[in-house]
Amino acid sequence: MSNFSERWAELPDLLAGHMRLSASALCIGIALSLPLGVLAARRPKWRGPVLGVTGLVQTIPSLALLALMVPLLGGQIGFVPALLALTLYSMLPVLHNTVTGIQEVDPGLTEAARGIGMTPWQSLLRVELPLAAPVILAGIRTASVWVIGTATLATPVGAQSLGNYIFLGLQTRNGLAVVFGCVAASLLAVAFDRLIAVLESAAKERSRGRLTAGLLGLALITFGSLWPAFDFTSSLDTRGPALVGSDAPKVDRGDALASVVPGRPITVGSKGFTEQYVLAELLGEQLTAHGFEIDNRPNLGSTILFDALREGTVDVCIDYSGTLWATILKRDEPAPRLAMQIEVASVLLQEHGVVTLGSLGFENAYALAMARKRAEELGVRSLTDLARVTSQGQAMEIGGDPEFFGRPEWSRVRAAYGLEGIETRGMDSTFLYGAARDGQIDVITAYTTDGRITAFDLQLLEDPDEVLPPYDAMILLSARAAGDPGLVRALKPLLNAISNEEMRVANRAVDLDGATVASAAAALRARILD
């Protein structure tokens, strides 16, 4: 299946998820904002606090607000935390315009309404709100554009949206996927903006025809987009088109259909970089081959993914021993590989109810890397050499994903090798390797199984003091999934089956050779299991 065909086949489900999220947030936001706006307009003492609180929400970066919802909801991921965050984001323009619209109604008209015997409630419904409707609709119009655009950021908290295209495309260097997501979200926002503008015009001109046309247009777009969500005749494979046709694995019905995990699909979670996409697809293919129905939740942050696993909203994922050691166990000093694996598995089980099934057999460690030519010019082969160069006054800058610079590993490396003078620049890992190759940055944080290290002629810097811990890839299961012997049996063939080189080949196929995640995972599965 071509890249374009695969992206096009994914569009109905992703558009339906995006519309479901956006429309729900808008409806709830409007339902909350209108009465609050009326209250604030009628009672000046309430106006400041109500507008102040909703305005404060707008100052929180949208991605941060979405991420905050997960721990606030006890580790729940998916639709609910995204809906709550987007609802809060939708409220300010509607609330502000409701207050403004009511305040701008001519006092003489409200006085006349009282003069003919209308109650305050009748005056509000028959005079004030109809006259304020154009201003209120302008606020709804603004809110709709905000919400539809911001909904693309719901992907990292596990909600299905058009943002799936964008995050996948950025991490796998798939420009077509990014374009698909951006264009689809933009067209949806523009359509809502134009149709609500028709309603705004209808309110000003008291035109029933325009009102009917605008409402009909909104209904057609909304329900047309949501149609796949109501299509119960479609395939039960929720993972999309990747496994359709000749690429679909053969199903072994012996293990699976007697699963002790009834009620919903097996949820496979993953973080937001190529290796995690490939491994999640690998897990999904292996489980599908044993008869399980799969629900993929990609692009989750490290802590969001673990919280979801602990709470049972994710059933299976791949994580790394060094990451768990630092972020979950909060250990400052590394330990030998085997000791670390044993202690991580013990703490995860005893304190969090998470089961460590075992290691996949490879390690994807953090390392610092430089363009080989630049490293040779400066005589840098190790972190000790890097510290020497910076201590001699050479201005150096290190780029890394923002998560790394907030982790204890970076604090230890900086302290152990005396790298306090090196400047840091946070950026998405997608752009790091190209920036080092092109000389835009001196040093980067790299993943040792990334195929771009060799392809871009980068040199990994030695860590003579072994400050960076091991990062063995391990399969983790929720308590619910671990109680299913069929699921455990299905995944066991993957243990100790993948070498560093095998993983590097799979990553390179996606990042540099233009392969889809599904095809790279299928090829990896064939190599390690056949």
C-alpha positions as CSV (number, residue, x, y, z in Angstrom):
1,M,0.0,0.0,0.0
2,S,1.4,3.4,-1.0
3,N,2.1,6.1,1.5
4,F,-0.7,8.3,0.1
5,S,-3.2,5.4,0.1
6,E,-2.4,4.4,3.6
7,R,-2.8,8.0,4.9
8,W,-6.1,8.3,3.0
9,A,-7.4,5.1,4.4
10,E,-6.7,6.3,7.9
11,L,-8.6,9.6,7.4
12,P,-12.2,8.5,8.2
13,D,-11.3,7.1,11.6
14,L,-9.0,10.0,12.6
15,L,-11.4,12.6,11.3
16,A,-14.2,11.0,13.3
17,G,-12.1,11.0,16.4
18,H,-11.1,14.6,15.9
19,M,-14.8,15.7,15.3
20,R,-16.1,13.7,18.3
21,L,-13.6,15.4,20.5
22,S,-13.9,18.9,19.1
23,A,-17.7,18.9,18.8
24,S,-18.2,17.5,22.4
25,A,-15.8,20.1,23.9
26,L,-17.6,22.9,22.0
27,C,-21.0,21.8,23.1
28,I,-20.1,21.4,26.7
29,G,-18.1,24.7,26.7
30,I,-21.0,26.6,25.2
31,A,-23.4,25.0,27.7
32,L,-21.2,26.1,30.6
33,S,-20.2,29.5,29.2
34,L,-23.7,30.9,28.3
35,P,-25.2,30.8,31.8
36,L,-21.9,31.9,33.4
37,G,-21.9,34.8,30.9
38,V,-25.4,35.8,31.8
39,L,-24.6,35.7,35.5
40,A,-21.4,37.8,35.0
41,A,-23.3,40.3,32.9
42,R,-26.1,40.7,35.4
43,R,-23.9,40.7,38.6
44,P,-20.8,42.9,38.2
45,K,-19.3,41.4,41.4
46,W,-19.1,38.0,39.7
47,R,-17.7,39.4,36.4
48,G,-14.1,39.9,37.4
49,P,-13.6,36.5,39.1
50,V,-15.4,34.5,36.3
51,L,-13.5,36.2,33.5
52,G,-10.3,36.1,35.4
53,V,-10.4,32.3,36.0
54,T,-11.3,31.5,32.4
55,G,-8.6,33.9,31.2
56,L,-6.1,32.2,33.4
57,V,-6.8,28.9,31.8
58,Q,-5.8,30.4,28.4
59,T,-2.4,31.4,29.7
60,I,-1.5,27.7,30.3
61,P,0.1,26.2,27.2
62,S,-2.4,23.9,25.5
63,L,-0.1,20.8,25.5
64,A,0.7,21.4,29.2
65,L,-3.0,21.7,30.0
66,L,-3.7,18.4,28.2
67,A,-0.9,16.6,30.0
68,L,-2.0,17.9,33.4
69,M,-5.4,16.3,32.9
70,V,-3.9,12.8,33.0
71,P,-2.6,12.8,36.6
72,L,-5.6,14.9,37.7
73,L,-7.9,12.1,36.4
74,G,-5.9,9.3,38.1
75,G,-3.8,8.3,35.1
76,Q,-6.7,8.1,32.7
77,I,-5.8,8.6,29.1
78,G,-7.7,9.1,25.9
79,F,-10.9,10.9,25.2
80,V,-11.8,12.1,28.7
81,P,-8.7,14.1,29.7
82,A,-8.6,15.7,26.2
83,L,-12.2,16.6,26.4
84,L,-11.8,18.3,29.8
85,A,-8.8,20.3,28.6
86,L,-10.5,21.4,25.3
87,T,-13.7,22.3,27.1
88,L,-11.8,24.7,29.4
89,Y,-10.0,26.1,26.3
90,S,-13.3,26.8,24.6
91,M,-14.9,28.8,27.3
92,L,-13.2,32.2,27.4
93,P,-14.3,33.6,23.9
94,V,-17.9,32.4,24.5
95,L,-18.1,33.7,28.0
96,H,-16.4,37.0,27.1
97,N,-18.7,37.7,24.1
98,T,-21.8,36.7,26.1
99,V,-21.0,39.3,28.7
100,T,-20.1,41.9,26.1
101,G,-23.2,41.2,23.9
102,I,-25.6,41.6,26.8
103,Q,-23.9,44.7,28.1
104,E,-24.1,46.3,24.7
105,V,-27.9,45.9,24.5
106,D,-29.6,49.4,24.5
107,P,-30.7,50.0,28.1
108,G,-33.8,51.7,26.7
109,L,-34.9,48.4,25.2
110,T,-34.6,46.5,28.4
111,E,-36.4,49.3,30.2
112,A,-39.2,49.1,27.7
113,A,-39.4,45.3,28.2
114,R,-39.9,45.8,31.9
115,G,-42.4,48.6,31.2
116,I,-44.7,46.2,29.3
117,G,-44.6,43.8,32.1
118,M,-41.9,41.3,31.1
119,T,-40.1,39.5,33.9
120,P,-36.3,39.6,34.0
121,W,-36.2,36.0,32.6
122,Q,-38.6,37.0,29.7
123,S,-36.5,40.1,29.0
124,L,-33.4,38.0,28.8
125,L,-34.8,35.4,26.5
126,R,-36.9,37.6,24.2
127,V,-34.8,40.8,24.1
128,E,-31.3,40.6,25.4
129,L,-30.1,37.3,24.1
130,P,-31.6,37.7,20.6
131,L,-29.9,41.2,20.3
132,A,-26.6,39.8,21.7
133,A,-26.7,36.7,19.5
134,P,-24.4,38.1,16.7
135,V,-21.7,38.9,19.3
136,I,-22.1,35.6,21.1
137,L,-21.9,33.7,17.8
138,A,-18.7,35.5,17.0
139,G,-17.3,34.1,20.3
140,I,-18.4,30.6,19.4
141,R,-16.8,31.1,16.0
142,T,-13.5,31.9,17.7
143,A,-13.8,29.0,20.1
144,S,-14.5,26.5,17.3
145,V,-11.3,27.5,15.5
146,W,-9.3,27.3,18.8
147,V,-10.7,23.9,19.7
148,I,-10.3,22.3,16.3
149,G,-6.7,23.4,16.1
150,T,-5.8,22.5,19.6
151,A,-7.4,19.1,19.3
152,T,-4.4,18.1,17.1
153,L,-2.4,18.2,20.3
154,A,-4.6,15.6,22.0
155,T,-2.5,12.7,20.5
156,P,0.1,12.6,23.3
157,V,-2.6,11.9,25.9
158,G,-3.9,9.0,23.9
159,A,-6.9,10.6,22.2
160,Q,-7.5,9.8,18.6
161,S,-7.3,13.0,16.4
162,L,-5.9,14.4,13.2
163,G,-2.8,15.1,15.3
164,N,-1.9,11.4,14.9
165,Y,-0.9,12.3,11.4
166,I,1.3,15.2,12.6
167,F,3.1,13.5,15.4
168,L,3.7,10.3,13.4
169,G,4.9,12.3,10.4
170,L,7.3,14.5,12.5
171,Q,8.9,11.5,14.3
172,T,9.2,9.3,11.2
173,R,10.2,12.1,8.8
174,N,7.0,11.5,6.8
175,G,6.1,14.8,5.3
176,L,3.0,13.5,3.6
177,A,1.5,12.5,7.0
178,V,2.2,16.0,8.4
179,V,0.6,17.6,5.4
180,F,-2.5,15.3,5.7
181,G,-3.0,16.3,9.4
182,C,-2.4,20.0,8.9
183,V,-4.6,20.3,5.8
184,A,-7.5,18.2,7.2
185,A,-7.5,20.1,10.5
186,S,-7.3,23.5,8.7
187,L,-10.1,22.6,6.3
188,L,-12.3,21.5,9.2
189,A,-11.6,24.7,11.1
190,V,-12.3,26.9,8.1
191,A,-15.5,25.0,7.4
192,F,-16.8,25.6,10.9
193,D,-15.6,29.2,10.9
194,R,-17.5,29.9,7.6
195,L,-20.7,28.2,8.6
196,I,-20.8,29.9,12.0
197,A,-20.2,33.1,10.2
198,V,-23.4,32.4,8.2
199,L,-25.3,31.9,11.6
200,E,-23.8,35.2,12.8
201,S,-25.0,37.0,9.7
202,A,-28.4,35.3,10.0
203,A,-28.7,36.6,13.6
204,K,-27.9,40.2,12.5
205,E,-30.3,40.2,9.6
206,R,-33.0,38.0,11.2
207,S,-32.8,35.7,8.2
208,R,-34.4,32.2,8.7
209,G,-33.0,31.0,5.4
210,R,-29.4,31.7,6.4
211,L,-30.0,30.2,9.8
212,T,-31.4,27.0,8.3
213,A,-28.5,26.8,5.8
214,G,-25.8,27.4,8.5
215,L,-27.3,24.8,10.9
216,L,-27.8,22.3,8.0
217,G,-24.2,22.8,6.9
218,L,-22.9,22.2,10.5
219,A,-25.0,19.1,10.9
220,L,-23.8,17.6,7.6
221,I,-20.1,18.2,8.4
222,T,-20.5,17.0,12.0
223,F,-22.5,13.8,11.3
224,G,-20.7,13.1,8.0
225,S,-17.3,13.2,9.9
226,L,-18.7,11.1,12.7
227,W,-20.2,8.4,10.4
228,P,-17.2,5.9,10.8
229,A,-17.8,5.9,14.5
230,F,-21.3,4.5,14.0
231,D,-20.3,2.0,11.3
232,F,-20.5,-1.2,13.2
233,T,-20.2,-3.3,10.1
234,S,-16.5,-2.4,9.6
235,S,-13.6,-4.7,10.6
236,L,-12.9,-5.3,14.2
237,D,-9.2,-4.5,13.7
238,T,-8.9,-1.0,15.2
239,R,-5.4,-0.6,14.2
240,G,-6.3,0.8,10.8
241,P,-5.2,-0.2,7.3
242,A,-1.7,-1.3,8.2
243,L,-2.7,-5.0,8.5
244,V,-5.2,-5.1,5.6
245,G,-4.7,-7.5,2.8
246,S,-1.5,-9.4,2.2
247,D,0.3,-7.7,5.1
248,A,-2.1,-9.1,7.7
249,P,-0.6,-11.8,9.9
250,K,-2.3,-15.3,9.9
251,V,-4.4,-15.7,13.0
252,D,-3.8,-18.6,15.4
253,R,-7.2,-19.0,17.1
254,G,-5.8,-21.5,19.6
255,D,-4.6,-19.0,22.2
256,A,-6.8,-16.1,22.1
257,L,-10.4,-16.1,21.8
258,A,-10.7,-17.6,25.3
259,S,-8.9,-14.5,26.6
260,V,-9.5,-13.7,30.3
261,V,-9.4,-10.0,29.5
262,P,-13.0,-9.5,28.1
263,G,-14.8,-6.3,27.4
264,R,-12.4,-4.3,25.3
265,P,-9.4,-4.6,23.0
266,I,-5.9,-5.0,24.3
267,T,-4.5,-1.4,24.4
268,V,-0.9,-1.1,23.2
269,G,0.8,2.1,24.3
270,S,3.9,3.7,22.9
271,K,6.0,6.9,23.2
272,G,6.5,9.4,20.4
273,F,9.5,8.2,18.4
274,T,10.2,5.8,15.6
275,E,11.4,2.8,17.6
276,Q,8.4,2.9,19.8
277,Y,6.1,3.0,16.8
278,V,7.8,0.0,15.3
279,L,7.8,-1.9,18.6
280,A,4.1,-1.1,19.3
281,E,3.3,-2.3,15.8
282,L,5.3,-5.5,16.4
283,L,3.4,-6.2,19.6
284,G,0.1,-5.5,17.8
285,E,1.0,-7.9,15.0
286,Q,2.0,-10.6,17.4
287,L,-1.2,-10.3,19.4
288,T,-3.3,-10.1,16.4
289,A,-1.7,-13.2,15.1
290,H,-3.0,-14.9,18.2
291,G,-6.5,-13.6,17.8
292,F,-6.5,-10.5,20.0
293,E,-8.2,-7.3,19.0
294,I,-5.8,-4.3,19.3
295,D,-6.2,-0.6,20.1
296,N,-3.0,1.4,19.5
297,R,-2.3,4.5,21.6
298,P,0.9,6.1,20.3
299,N,2.8,9.3,21.2
300,L,2.4,9.1,24.9
301,G,4.9,10.8,27.2
302,S,7.0,8.6,29.5
303,T,5.1,9.4,32.7
304,I,1.7,9.5,31.0
305,L,2.4,6.0,29.5
306,F,3.5,4.5,32.8
307,D,0.5,6.1,34.7
308,A,-1.8,4.7,32.1
309,L,-0.2,1.2,32.4
310,R,-0.5,1.3,36.2
311,E,-4.1,2.3,36.0
312,G,-4.9,-0.3,33.4
313,T,-5.9,2.1,30.6
314,V,-2.9,0.7,28.7
315,D,-2.3,-3.0,28.8
316,V,1.1,-3.5,27.2
317,C,4.0,-1.3,26.2
318,I,7.8,-1.3,25.8
319,D,9.9,0.8,28.2
320,Y,13.6,1.0,29.1
321,S,15.3,-0.1,32.3
322,G,17.3,3.2,32.6
323,T,14.2,5.3,32.1
324,L,12.2,3.4,34.7
325,W,15.2,3.5,37.1
326,A,15.4,7.3,36.9
327,T,11.8,8.4,36.5
328,I,9.8,5.8,38.4
329,L,12.3,4.5,41.0
330,K,13.9,7.9,41.4
331,R,17.4,6.4,41.7
332,D,20.3,8.8,41.1
333,E,23.1,6.3,40.6
334,P,23.1,3.6,37.9
335,A,23.5,-0.1,38.8
336,P,24.8,-3.1,36.9
337,R,22.5,-4.2,34.1
338,L,21.1,-7.4,35.7
339,A,20.8,-5.9,39.1
340,M,18.9,-2.9,37.6
341,Q,16.5,-5.2,35.7
342,I,15.7,-7.2,38.8
343,E,15.2,-4.2,41.0
344,V,13.1,-2.4,38.4
345,A,10.9,-5.5,38.0
346,S,10.5,-5.9,41.7
347,V,9.5,-2.3,42.4
348,L,7.1,-2.1,39.5
349,L,5.3,-5.2,40.7
350,Q,5.2,-4.4,44.4
351,E,4.5,-0.7,44.3
352,H,2.6,-0.3,41.1
353,G,1.1,-3.6,40.1
354,V,3.0,-3.6,36.8
355,V,4.4,-6.9,35.6
356,T,7.7,-7.0,33.7
357,L,7.5,-9.8,31.2
358,G,11.2,-9.7,30.2
359,S,13.7,-8.0,27.9
360,L,13.5,-7.9,24.2
361,G,17.2,-8.5,24.0
362,F,18.5,-5.1,22.9
363,E,19.5,-1.9,24.6
364,N,18.6,1.6,23.3
365,A,20.8,3.8,25.5
366,Y,21.2,7.5,25.6
367,A,24.5,8.6,24.3
368,L,26.1,11.9,23.3
369,A,27.1,12.2,19.6
370,M,28.9,14.6,17.3
371,A,29.4,14.8,13.6
372,R,32.5,12.6,13.0
373,K,34.4,15.4,11.1
374,R,33.7,17.9,13.8
375,A,34.8,15.4,16.5
376,E,38.0,14.7,14.7
377,E,38.8,18.4,14.3
378,L,38.5,18.9,18.0
379,G,40.1,15.6,19.0
380,V,36.9,14.4,20.9
381,R,36.3,10.7,21.3
382,S,34.8,10.6,24.8
383,L,32.9,12.8,27.3
384,T,36.2,13.4,29.0
385,D,37.6,14.9,25.8
386,L,34.4,17.0,25.4
387,A,34.9,18.4,28.9
388,R,38.5,19.2,28.1
389,V,37.5,21.2,25.0
390,T,34.8,23.2,26.8
391,S,37.2,23.9,29.7
392,Q,39.6,25.5,27.2
393,G,37.1,28.1,26.3
394,Q,35.6,26.5,23.2
395,A,31.9,27.5,23.0
396,M,29.9,24.3,22.6
397,E,26.1,23.7,22.5
398,I,24.3,20.4,23.1
399,G,20.8,19.7,21.7
400,G,18.5,17.1,23.1
401,D,14.8,16.3,23.5
402,P,13.5,18.5,26.4
403,E,12.8,15.4,28.5
404,F,16.5,14.5,28.7
405,F,17.6,17.8,30.1
406,G,15.0,17.4,32.9
407,R,16.2,13.9,33.8
408,P,18.8,12.9,36.4
409,E,21.0,11.3,33.7
410,W,21.9,14.7,32.3
411,S,22.6,16.1,35.8
412,R,24.9,13.2,36.5
413,V,26.7,13.5,33.2
414,R,27.2,17.2,33.6
415,A,28.5,16.9,37.1
416,A,30.7,13.9,36.5
417,Y,32.4,15.3,33.5
418,G,32.3,19.0,34.3
419,L,30.1,20.1,31.5
420,E,28.4,23.0,33.3
421,G,29.7,25.4,30.7
422,I,28.1,23.8,27.7
423,E,24.8,25.4,26.6
424,T,21.7,23.3,26.1
425,R,19.0,23.6,23.4
426,G,15.8,21.6,23.6
427,M,14.3,20.4,20.4
428,D,12.2,17.5,19.0
429,S,14.3,14.4,18.5
430,T,13.3,14.3,14.8
431,F,15.6,17.3,14.0
432,L,18.6,16.4,16.3
433,Y,20.5,14.1,13.9
434,G,20.2,16.4,10.9
435,A,21.3,19.4,13.0
436,A,24.5,17.6,14.1
437,R,25.2,16.4,10.6
438,D,24.8,19.9,9.1
439,G,26.9,21.6,11.8
440,Q,24.0,23.6,13.3
441,I,24.7,22.2,16.7
442,D,27.9,20.7,18.2
443,V,26.7,17.7,20.3
444,I,23.3,15.9,20.5
445,T,21.7,13.3,22.7
446,A,21.3,10.2,20.5
447,Y,19.6,6.8,20.8
448,T,22.2,4.1,20.2
449,T,19.8,2.0,18.0
450,D,19.0,4.9,15.7
451,G,19.9,4.2,12.1
452,R,20.7,7.8,11.5
453,I,23.9,7.6,13.5
454,T,25.6,5.6,10.8
455,A,23.8,7.2,7.9
456,F,24.7,10.7,9.0
457,D,28.3,9.7,9.9
458,L,27.9,10.6,13.6
459,Q,30.3,9.5,16.3
460,L,29.0,8.3,19.6
461,L,31.2,9.7,22.5
462,E,32.5,7.1,24.9
463,D,31.3,7.2,28.6
464,P,34.5,6.0,30.4
465,D,33.0,6.5,33.9
466,E,29.8,4.7,32.9
467,V,27.6,7.5,34.2
468,L,24.8,6.7,31.8
469,P,22.8,3.7,32.9
470,P,21.8,0.6,30.8
471,Y,18.6,1.0,28.8
472,D,17.3,-2.5,28.1
473,A,14.0,-2.6,26.3
474,M,11.4,-4.5,28.3
475,I,7.8,-5.6,27.8
476,L,5.6,-4.3,30.6
477,L,2.1,-5.5,31.3
478,S,-0.8,-4.1,33.3
479,A,-2.2,-6.3,36.0
480,R,-5.2,-7.0,33.8
481,A,-3.1,-8.1,30.9
482,A,-0.7,-10.1,33.0
483,G,-3.7,-12.2,34.2
484,D,-4.3,-13.4,30.7
485,P,-2.2,-16.6,30.0
486,G,-3.0,-16.4,26.3
487,L,-1.6,-12.9,26.0
488,V,1.5,-13.8,27.9
489,R,2.0,-16.9,25.8
490,A,1.6,-14.8,22.6
491,L,4.3,-12.3,23.6
492,K,6.9,-14.7,25.0
493,P,8.5,-15.5,21.6
494,L,9.6,-11.8,21.4
495,L,11.7,-12.1,24.6
496,N,15.5,-11.9,23.9
497,A,14.8,-12.1,20.2
498,I,15.9,-8.6,18.9
499,S,19.5,-7.5,18.7
500,N,20.8,-4.0,18.6
501,E,21.5,-4.3,14.9
502,E,18.1,-5.7,14.1
503,M,16.4,-2.8,15.8
504,R,18.8,-0.3,14.1
505,V,17.8,-1.8,10.7
506,A,14.1,-1.4,11.5
507,N,14.5,2.2,12.7
508,R,16.6,3.1,9.6
509,A,14.0,1.6,7.3
510,V,11.4,4.1,8.6
511,D,13.6,7.2,9.2
512,L,15.7,7.1,6.0
513,D,14.4,4.5,3.6
514,G,10.8,5.6,3.4
515,A,9.3,2.4,4.8
516,T,6.0,2.5,6.7
517,V,6.0,1.6,10.4
518,A,3.8,-1.4,9.6
519,S,6.2,-2.7,6.9
520,A,9.2,-2.2,9.1
521,A,7.5,-4.0,12.0
522,A,6.4,-6.9,9.7
523,A,9.9,-7.3,8.3
524,L,11.4,-7.3,11.9
525,R,8.9,-9.9,13.0
526,A,9.7,-12.1,10.0
527,R,13.4,-11.9,10.7
528,I,13.2,-12.7,14.4
529,L,10.4,-15.3,14.4
530,D,10.8,-17.2,11.1
